[in-house]
Amino acid sequence: MNLGIEGRVALIVGASRGIGMEVSRELKAEGCRVITVSRTGKTDYNMNLMAEDQPGRLIAALELCPPNIIVHVLGGSQGITATLSSASDWAKVWQLNLGISIDINRAFIPKMQVNKWGRIVHITSNATRIGTGYCPYTSAKAALEGYVKIMSKEFSKDGVVISAVSPGIVHTEGRYYASLDSKQREEYFNKYIPIHRFGRAEEVAKVVAFLASDHAAYMAGSIVAIDGGAR
């Protein structure tokens, strides 16, 4: 399928591995000019966006080549797991999962409005639907989904389509579930994942690419689950 995005400039935030890396590959294959950002890894910009001045530096660096596609993959728990953690600890998690993307989006949405075309895709989590995960992280993703819904109401009339993909567990080396033996995996799948396997990053990337395309023009505010029917 021709996604109609050849020549578009795509910014991938959090592109060093996993979903971000696969999204980068997918959009390059569609003919996009892809700009990648991560804290580590071989990306176009290596910067820690949690540092206060770094989002501004990234925005300034892209002033002459503003993206018309933005994919926000950056996220995580920051190691803050306790429900009774301090508000400042929660704020760190929210900044990583939502705050950084707010600053980047607000810099480039006006340019998308002028051009009457833009796509912004966020990676959220099915933890918001099935009620799992660390509370600071899951609450930040829930706020992200609310952000996607409300922002879409404001900007979709200008051709700026904001959406999200909600993955379940995607196999990543080094995560705890990667070390489960066959019996443990079977028990986990029986309890949580009807399709009986973990997701693959490239499967998520293909959905992201579709949401970044001309074909997603009527999908403003959509939050697309890709989690094997997780429960």
Disulfide bonds with the S-S distance in Angstrom:
none
